[in-house]
Structures are given as C-alpha cells and as structure tokens.
C-alpha cells in the first residue's frame, strides 16, 4: 500500500489516497488499484478507463482530459513516469540486487538457469521463459521478459526472499518494446546471434542492435560476457564494457578444450587462467557445453570461486530442455524447447551422434510469428530425421495449411515427412511408430503448459502428452 503523495512527489495534488497496486491493464485491475493509462504501439489504455473503474480502480493517471467520477492525476506523458512510479511503489528493489542479463537467439533459458544454480537459488532469483523463481517460490509469467508493471514487483519479491542477485532473460523484443529502458545490469552475457524475430525487427541489423542494448546498459565496473566463436562477436565490441570471452580456442578467458558425449552426461575439460578443470555435466550436447561455459564465466566475474562453482554443476536441471521422458519403454523420448533453425540443427546434430536407430521428430511453427524461418526449419528437420511429423504449434488465427505449406516448400525429393495437424495426435503417432532404440523428439514448446489456438490459450504440455501416449502404448 502506498499513498499517492508518496508516488507523485513532484506533482501538486489536490487530494491524497492510499492505493493497493498500480495496473496498466484494465483486465488486471482490482479494488483499490491505481490505473495508469499508458500508450502502446497499438493500444491506448485511455480507451479502457470505464472497464478499469468497473473493476474497482480507485484513481487514474492520464495524459488526456477525461470525464470520470473518480480522482485522477493528469501528466504530460504517462509512459515517461512508469518506471519511477513502480520503483517508488516497491521501494526501489532494483537497487538491492545485482542484475544479470542474458541475451541471445538460443540458450537464454538454459544459461540463465545454470547461472542461478551455480550462484545458488537461495540468493539468486531467475526471470524468464520458465517463470520467475528462487529457493522459496516458483511462479508463472506471461512473457520471457516481463513488462514494467510486473518486473519491479518480482524484484521486490526476490529481495524479500533474501536474494542478492537476479538473473533474467533479456529478449530482443523486450528492448524493442522498451520494457528494460531504465534497468541497469551488473553483467550482460550473450549466447549467440542468428536470424530470428524478423517479423518484429524487420532486418538482422535491427535485431543485432536490440541485442547490443543489453551491453549499453551495463553499469560502470560491470562485465560483458561474449561468445568469441559466434560470427557476430565483433558487432558487439563497440558497446561491450570490460569484455570477457568464452569459446573453444586458447585466445579466450575461458575455453572448452575437450568434450566427450554420452546419452546421459557430458565430460569436458575447461581451461581458465592457465589451469585445467575436468567437469562432469548432466547437460547434453556441445551447445550446452557453451551455455555452461557462459554461466561459469559469468559466475567468476561476479566473484565466485571456481571450486565452489564446479561443485554445483551436478545440481543443474533445466525444465523443458533436453527433458528425457522415461516410462520404461524400450526407445528414447526427448522433449525440448528448440524452435529456431540454429537451435534445432544443433540439437539434431547431437542426437544424430548418439547410438540410436531411427530419429522421429514432432515439430510445428508458430502462427502469426516470424514466417521467414519456417522453410529453414522444415528443411533442417527433413534432412536430419528419419521421420518428420509436422503439426500445430501456437497457430493463433493463422491458417494451418499456410504454415505447413511454408514449412515444406523447401523440402525436395523427400518422402520422410507427414502432416498431422492435431498436436495430441501427432505425439501419439510418433510414440506408436517408435521401435527399440529409436529416438522420438518433440520440439518447440519444452515444458510450456499452453497452446494459443485462435484467441484462446488452452492447457497443453508436451511432456505430459508424451507420458500419456507411452503409457497408453505400454498398456495395450
């Protein structure tokens, strides 16, 4: 609870009220809230004032003349005061945390989750695709990087739970939509850059520039953690503060010297400051070795000892990433979030190296999102898989036939794919096609618990669907 006079210290007020919360969406307004009428690219919240009042708004903040029966404060620009209002409402929690931002086309969730594990969930919070969490709680979020009306509240929850750090996924779209305008970072780290989200950014240069924004926001004295093996590494050097690099060559601050892959673990040798460390990681694949290197170097930059870091590697568990579904069947089943051409190709390259017989892949592409990558994804999966099953994945209001047409337009002279529109049926079909020592891979959603179909968000979880299909097969 806060009084308006505490929030609007620079504005002369004719009244004062105590408000319970600040909301920018009328749908979320509760009795006693302050409704802040911000303006988005496509939506003006002034249009929802009546709805906010009906739901119990106690007062408004506007930048237009309004005719209402509840108190309101008129300012020049509601968008310009959002951050300051939330900071004051939550008593500036961001000042009590060291904030670590992770960006990149692939690997954000994995890298951020690893960092939380290495630092310790008792003192480090996580915000990203898998919600927001620390040792004391785990909760869902709507966006990979939350809007400002949620972000400062999450920071406050972390501080109250005893956290000193927070690691968060900083997506390019978060910078594009100005969700992180007034956040500064102790450390910024990047996994890689490949073409993605061009429906939003239009060009690769624009996309890269949004990624660079993270490094512009690093505090003086903070560090930039860069992947020297990534072809866009040089594009970041003009903005990177105190860069530290990781990769697979000796000219890095930390580098991967050697790896051995197994179906259930990876053995790798890392070199840091001239000393070699032998590590057993529960993470699978070369791409996860790179995510681990990023996380270790980030933890070292924060001042943690490498001996303490290595002890915690065995505790790493990333929900929805390389999740093995084992119900006692005689074939392998893996669920993963991979949905970009680069992420999918790296995953399929890794599984191809394992001693499995056939690979069966279930995958779709999101509707009303980045259509440019669909044919690349379709071609990659058809090239690697013995059987590809194309299905829906958050189709929204786009025609499924259009999505499948784009996914298959670049597949030439191949007959190893089928289309099963219903994802439930596609997963069950894949499970029923598997023979001993085959690998079924269900890609694109990981452990997410929804599908966006039309204007509805329905419950759906790939891991649960795979388990049900396997149990059904075993019970026959």
C-alpha positions in Angstrom: 0.0 0.0 0.0 1.2 3.5 -0.8 -0.2 7.0 -0.7 -0.4 8.9 -3.9 1.6 11.7 -2.3 4.5 9.2 -1.9 4.3 8.3 -5.6 3.8 11.8 -7.0 6.3 13.8 -5.0 6.9 16.2 -7.9 3.2 16.9 -8.7 0.9 19.2 -6.7 -2.0 17.1 -5.6 -5.5 18.4 -4.6 -6.2 15.0 -2.9 -4.4 12.1 -1.4 -5.4 8.4 -1.4 -3.9 5.1 -0.4 -3.7 2.7 -3.3 -3.2 -1.1 -3.2 -1.4 -1.5 -6.5 -0.7 0.0 -9.9 -2.1 -1.6 -13.0 -1.7 -0.8 -16.7 -4.2 -3.4 -18.0 -7.8 -2.9 -17.1 -8.3 -6.7 -17.0 -5.9 -6.9 -14.0 -7.4 -4.1 -12.0 -8.6 -5.0 -8.5 -10.5 -3.0 -5.9 -8.3 -0.1 -4.6 -5.8 0.0 -7.6 -4.4 3.0 -9.4 -5.0 2.6 -13.2 -2.1 4.0 -15.3 -3.2 4.9 -18.8 -0.1 4.2 -20.8 0.0 4.2 -24.6 1.5 1.2 -26.5 2.2 0.8 -30.2 -1.3 -0.5 -30.9 -3.2 0.1 -27.7 -4.1 3.3 -25.8 -5.2 2.4 -22.2 -7.3 5.6 -22.0 -9.8 3.6 -24.0 -10.2 1.2 -21.1 -10.9 3.6 -18.3 -14.6 2.6 -17.9 -13.6 -1.1 -17.6 -10.9 -0.2 -15.0 -13.4 1.8 -13.0 -15.9 -1.1 -13.1 -13.3 -3.4 -11.8 -12.5 -1.2 -8.8 -9.9 1.4 -9.8 -9.6 4.0 -7.0 -7.8 6.6 -9.1 -6.4 7.2 -12.6 -3.2 8.6 -14.1 -4.0 10.1 -17.5 -2.4 12.3 -20.2 -5.7 13.4 -21.8 -8.8 15.2 -20.5 -11.3 12.7 -19.1 -14.8 12.9 -17.6 -14.9 10.5 -14.7 -16.3 10.2 -11.2 -13.2 9.1 -9.5 -10.0 11.1 -8.8 -7.3 11.4 -11.4 -3.9 12.9 -12.0 -3.1 14.4 -15.4 0.6 14.3 -16.5 2.3 15.2 -19.8 3.2 11.6 -20.7 2.1 8.5 -18.7 4.7 6.3 -20.4 7.5 8.6 -19.1 6.7 8.0 -15.5 6.0 4.3 -15.4 9.4 3.2 -14.1 9.6 5.9 -11.4 6.1 5.1 -10.1 6.9 1.4 -9.8 10.2 2.0 -8.3 8.6 4.2 -5.6 5.7 1.8 -5.1 8.1 -1.2 -4.5 10.7 0.9 -2.6 13.4 0.6 -5.3 14.1 -3.1 -5.1 16.4 -3.0 -8.1 19.0 -1.1 -6.0 19.2 -4.0 -3.6 20.0 -6.6 -6.4 22.9 -7.3 -8.7 21.1 -7.9 -12.0 22.5 -10.2 -14.7 21.0 -10.0 -18.2 21.2 -13.0 -20.6 20.5 -12.4 -24.3 21.0 -14.4 -27.5 18.9 -16.2 -30.1 19.3 -19.6 -28.4 20.3 -20.7 -25.0 18.9 -17.8 -22.9 16.8 -20.0 -20.6 19.5 -22.7 -20.2 22.3 -20.2 -19.5 20.1 -18.2 -17.0 19.0 -21.4 -15.2 22.6 -22.7 -15.0 23.7 -19.3 -13.5 21.0 -19.5 -10.9 22.1 -23.0 -9.9 25.8 -22.1 -9.8 25.2 -19.0 -7.6 22.5 -20.7 -5.6 18.7 -20.3 -5.7 18.8 -19.2 -2.1 20.5 -15.9 -3.1 19.7 -15.7 -6.8 16.3 -15.2 -8.5 15.5 -16.2 -12.0 13.2 -14.5 -14.5 12.5 -15.9 -18.0 10.6 -18.4 -20.1 10.2 -20.8 -17.2 8.6 -18.2 -15.0 10.2 -16.5 -12.0 11.7 -18.3 -9.1 14.1 -18.6 -6.3 14.6 -21.2 -3.4 11.4 -20.0 -1.7 8.9 -19.9 -4.7 8.3 -20.6 -8.4 5.6 -18.7 -10.3 4.5 -18.3 -13.9 4.9 -15.3 -16.2 3.3 -14.2 -19.4 6.4 -13.0 -21.2 10.1 -14.1 -21.3 11.0 -10.6 -20.1 8.1 -9.2 -18.1 6.5 -5.7 -18.6 7.5 -3.0 -16.2 4.3 -3.4 -14.2 5.4 -6.9 -13.2 9.2 -6.6 -13.2 9.6 -4.3 -10.2 7.1 -6.4 -8.2 9.2 -9.5 -9.0 12.3 -7.7 -7.8 10.6 -6.9 -4.5 9.6 -10.5 -4.0 13.2 -11.6 -4.6 14.6 -9.0 -2.1 12.0 -10.0 0.5 13.0 -13.7 -0.1 16.6 -12.9 0.7 18.1 -12.7 -2.8 21.1 -10.6 -3.6 21.2 -11.4 -7.3 18.7 -11.9 -10.1 19.5 -13.5 -13.5 17.0 -12.6 -16.2 16.5 -13.5 -19.8 16.7 -10.2 -21.8 15.0 -10.8 -25.1 15.4 -8.6 -28.2 11.7 -7.9 -28.1 12.0 -6.6 -24.5 14.4 -4.0 -25.7 12.3 -3.3 -28.8 9.2 -2.6 -26.6 11.2 -0.6 -24.1 10.5 -3.0 -21.1 14.0 -2.6 -19.8 14.7 1.1 -20.6 15.6 2.1 -17.0 17.2 -1.2 -15.8 21.0 -1.3 -15.4 22.9 -4.6 -15.3 25.9 -5.8 -13.3 26.7 -8.2 -16.1 25.4 -8.7 -19.6 26.1 -12.1 -21.3 25.2 -13.4 -24.8 25.0 -16.9 -26.2 24.8 -16.3 -29.9 23.1 -14.4 -32.7 21.3 -15.9 -35.6 18.4 -14.6 -37.7 15.2 -14.5 -35.6 12.2 -12.4 -34.8 12.4 -10.6 -38.1 8.7 -10.1 -38.1 9.3 -7.6 -35.3 12.8 -6.3 -36.1 12.5 -6.4 -40.0 16.2 -6.7 -40.5 19.1 -8.6 -39.0 20.9 -5.3 -38.3 17.9 -4.1 -36.2 17.8 -7.4 -34.4 21.5 -7.2 -33.5 21.1 -3.6 -32.4 18.5 -4.6 -29.9 20.9 -7.3 -28.6 23.5 -4.6 -28.2 21.2 -2.6 -26.0 21.9 -5.0 -23.1 25.6 -4.1 -23.2 24.8 -0.4 -23.3 23.0 -0.8 -20.0 25.8 -2.4 -18.1 26.9 -0.4 -15.0 30.4 1.2 -14.9 32.6 -1.6 -13.5 30.4 -4.3 -14.8 31.3 -7.0 -17.3 30.3 -8.2 -20.8 30.4 -11.9 -21.3 30.9 -12.7 -25.0 31.0 -15.8 -27.2 34.1 -15.4 -29.3 33.1 -18.3 -31.6 29.9 -16.5 -32.7 30.2 -14.8 -36.1 28.6 -11.6 -34.7 31.1 -11.3 -31.8 32.8 -8.3 -33.5 29.5 -6.5 -33.8 29.3 -6.2 -30.0 32.8 -5.0 -29.3 32.0 -1.3 -29.8 29.5 -1.4 -26.9 30.9 -4.1 -24.6 32.2 -3.0 -21.3 35.2 -4.9 -19.8 34.6 -7.9 -22.2 35.4 -11.4 -21.0 35.2 -14.2 -23.6 34.5 -17.9 -23.8 34.7 -20.3 -26.7 36.8 -23.2 -28.0 40.1 -21.6 -28.7 43.0 -20.6 -26.5 42.6 -16.9 -27.0 39.5 -16.8 -24.7 39.4 -16.1 -21.0 37.7 -19.5 -20.5 37.7 -22.1 -23.2 36.5 -25.6 -23.8 39.5 -27.8 -24.5 37.8 -31.2 -24.9 34.4 -32.9 -24.7 33.1 -36.5 -24.6 29.4 -37.0 -25.1 27.2 -39.7 -23.6 23.4 -40.3 -23.7 23.1 -39.1 -20.1 26.1 -36.8 -19.4 29.0 -34.8 -20.9 32.6 -34.9 -19.8 34.5 -31.8 -20.6 37.8 -30.1 -19.9 37.8 -26.3 -19.3 40.8 -24.0 -19.2 40.7 -20.9 -17.0 43.7 -18.8 -16.2 46.0 -21.5 -17.5 44.6 -24.2 -15.2 42.6 -27.2 -16.5 39.4 -28.4 -14.9 37.8 -31.8 -15.5 34.0 -31.5 -15.3 31.1 -33.9 -15.4 28.0 -32.2 -16.6 24.4 -33.5 -16.7 23.8 -31.3 -19.7 23.9 -32.9 -23.2 25.3 -31.6 -26.4 28.0 -29.2 -27.5 25.6 -26.2 -27.3 25.0 -26.9 -23.6 28.8 -27.0 -23.0 28.8 -23.5 -24.4 25.9 -22.5 -22.2 27.8 -23.9 -19.2 31.0 -22.0 -20.2 28.9 -18.8 -20.4 27.4 -19.4 -16.9 30.8 -20.3 -15.3 32.5 -17.2 -16.7 29.6 -15.0 -15.5 29.8 -16.5 -12.0 33.5 -16.0 -11.9 33.1 -12.3 -13.0 30.7 -11.9 -10.0 33.5 -13.1 -7.7 32.5 -16.7 -7.0 35.3 -19.3 -6.7 35.7 -21.8 -9.5 36.0 -24.6 -6.9 32.6 -23.7 -5.4 31.1 -23.4 -8.9 32.2 -26.8 -10.1 30.7 -28.5 -7.0 27.2 -27.2 -8.0 27.3 -28.4 -11.7 25.8 -31.8 -10.8 22.7 -30.0 -9.5 21.8 -28.4 -12.8 18.3 -29.2 -14.1 16.7 -27.2 -16.9 13.0 -27.8 -17.3 11.9 -28.3 -20.9 15.4 -28.5 -22.2 16.6 -32.0 -23.3 13.9 -33.5 -21.0 14.1 -37.3 -21.2 10.6 -38.9 -20.8 11.1 -42.4 -19.4 8.1 -44.6 -18.6 10.0 -47.9 -19.0 9.7 -48.0 -22.8 12.5 -49.5 -25.0 13.0 -46.4 -27.0 14.1 -42.8 -26.2 11.8 -39.9 -25.9 13.1 -36.3 -25.6 11.2 -33.0 -25.2 12.9 -29.8 -26.0 12.1 -26.1 -26.5 14.3 -25.8 -29.6 12.3 -23.8 -32.2 14.9 -21.7 -34.2 16.8 -23.1 -37.2 20.1 -22.9 -35.3 18.8 -24.4 -32.1 17.1 -27.3 -33.9 20.0 -28.1 -36.1 22.4 -28.2 -33.2 20.0 -30.5 -31.2 19.6 -32.8 -34.2 23.3 -32.9 -34.9 23.9 -34.0 -31.3 21.2 -36.7 -31.3 22.5 -38.0 -34.6 25.8 -38.7 -32.9 24.2 -40.9 -30.3 23.8 -44.7 -30.8 20.1 -44.6 -31.7 18.5 -46.3 -34.7 15.8 -44.0 -36.1 15.0 -40.4 -35.2 11.3 -39.3 -35.2 10.7 -35.6 -34.8 7.4 -33.8 -34.0 7.6 -30.1 -34.7 5.5 -27.1 -35.8 5.9 -23.4 -36.3 4.1 -20.6 -34.5 1.3 -18.8 -36.3 1.4 -15.0 -36.8 5.1 -15.1 -36.0 8.3 -14.9 -38.0 7.3 -16.8 -41.2 10.8 -16.4 -42.7 12.3 -19.3 -40.8 9.6 -21.8 -41.5 11.1 -23.3 -44.7 14.5 -23.5 -43.0 13.1 -25.4 -40.0 11.2 -27.8 -42.3 14.2 -28.5 -44.5 16.5 -29.0 -41.5 14.2 -31.5 -39.8 13.6 -33.4 -43.1 17.3 -33.6 -43.7 18.1 -34.9 -40.2 15.1 -37.0 -39.2 14.2 -40.4 -40.4 10.5 -39.4 -39.9 9.3 -35.8 -39.5 5.8 -35.1 -38.3 4.7 -31.5 -38.8 1.9 -30.3 -36.5 0.5 -27.2 -35.0 2.4 -25.0 -32.5 0.6 -21.9 -31.2 -1.2 -21.4 -34.6 -3.2 -18.4 -33.2 -5.5 -17.2 -36.0 -3.3 -18.2 -38.9 -4.4 -20.9 -41.4 -2.6 -24.1 -40.6 -2.3 -25.1 -44.2 -0.4 -21.9 -44.9 2.1 -22.7 -42.1 2.6 -26.3 -43.4 3.0 -25.1 -47.0 5.8 -22.8 -45.9 7.4 -25.5 -43.8 7.5 -28.0 -46.7 8.2 -25.7 -49.7 12.0 -26.2 -49.5 11.8 -30.0 -49.0 12.8 -31.5 -52.3 12.8 -35.2 -53.3 12.0 -36.4 -49.8 9.1 -38.5 -48.6 10.1 -38.9 -44.9 7.5 -36.4 -43.6 3.8 -36.3 -42.9 1.4 -33.7 -41.6 -0.8 -34.3 -38.6 -2.5 -31.1 -37.7 -3.6 -32.0 -34.1 -0.6 -32.0 -31.8 -2.0 -34.5 -29.5 -2.5 -37.0 -32.4 0.9 -36.2 -33.8 2.7 -37.0 -30.5 0.7 -40.2 -30.1 1.5 -41.2 -33.7 5.2 -40.6 -33.1 5.3 -42.7 -30.0 3.5 -45.6 -31.7 5.9 -45.5 -34.6 9.0 -45.9 -32.4 10.8 -49.2 -32.2 13.5 -50.4 -29.8 16.4 -47.9 -29.5 14.7 -45.2 -31.7 14.6 -41.6 -30.6 11.4 -39.6 -30.5 11.9 -35.8 -30.2 9.1 -33.4 -29.5 10.3 -29.9 -30.2 9.2 -26.3 -30.0 7.4 -25.9 -26.6 9.5 -27.6 -24.0 7.7 -27.7 -20.7 5.3 -24.8 -21.6 1.8 -25.5 -20.4 -0.3 -23.9 -23.2 -1.2 -23.7 -26.9 -2.5 -20.5 -28.4 -5.3 -21.6 -30.8 -7.4 -18.8 -32.2 -7.9 -16.2 -29.5 -7.8 -18.9 -26.8 -4.9 -20.1 -24.6 -5.6 -23.8 -23.9 -3.8 -26.1 -21.5 -1.3 -28.4 -23.3 2.0 -29.8 -22.1 4.3 -31.8 -24.4 5.9 -33.8 -21.6 2.5 -34.8 -20.2 1.2 -35.8 -23.6 4.3 -37.9 -24.3 3.9 -39.7 -20.9 0.3 -40.4 -21.6 1.0 -41.7 -25.1 3.8 -44.0 -23.9 1.7 -45.4 -21.0 -1.2 -46.0 -23.4 1.1 -47.9 -25.7 2.6 -50.0 -22.9 -0.8 -50.9 -21.5 -2.0 -52.2 -24.8 
